[in-house]
Amino acid sequence: MSLLDAAAAIDSGDIYKKVKVDIPRSALWDEINALLFAAEIQLIEFAIQNFENLKRYPQNSSDEVTYYPKRNPRDSEIDPNKPISEQFDLIRVCDPNRFPAHFHYRGEDYKIILEKL
């Protein structure tokens, strides 16, 4: 995650600081959000504490820019004919409130909510 200088083009400003966020392969959507939020707070605190002495570093202009489309309900659709193990990463990142994992089977729609025990 990066603390960037605001610029006209999306995500193109100079970099002040980067932090690496390790996401465990068992983390569910809410745990991932908590890890990302903690990194955001870390970067905000860094910016506040070092405001007078922030150093900027230009982004590598040779890096290829990647944009991802906004999620929609179809992105959370599960194939009922595939094993859970093949779809676990999709199921675990689905927010059960905003874009729940779901599938259509025998003429009905079903919502999947994954929780750790």
Summary of the structure (lengths in Angstrom):
residues: 117
radius of gyration: 18.9
end to end distance: 29.7
largest distance: 62.5
contacts: 226
relative contact order: 0.15
helix: 32%
strand: 16%
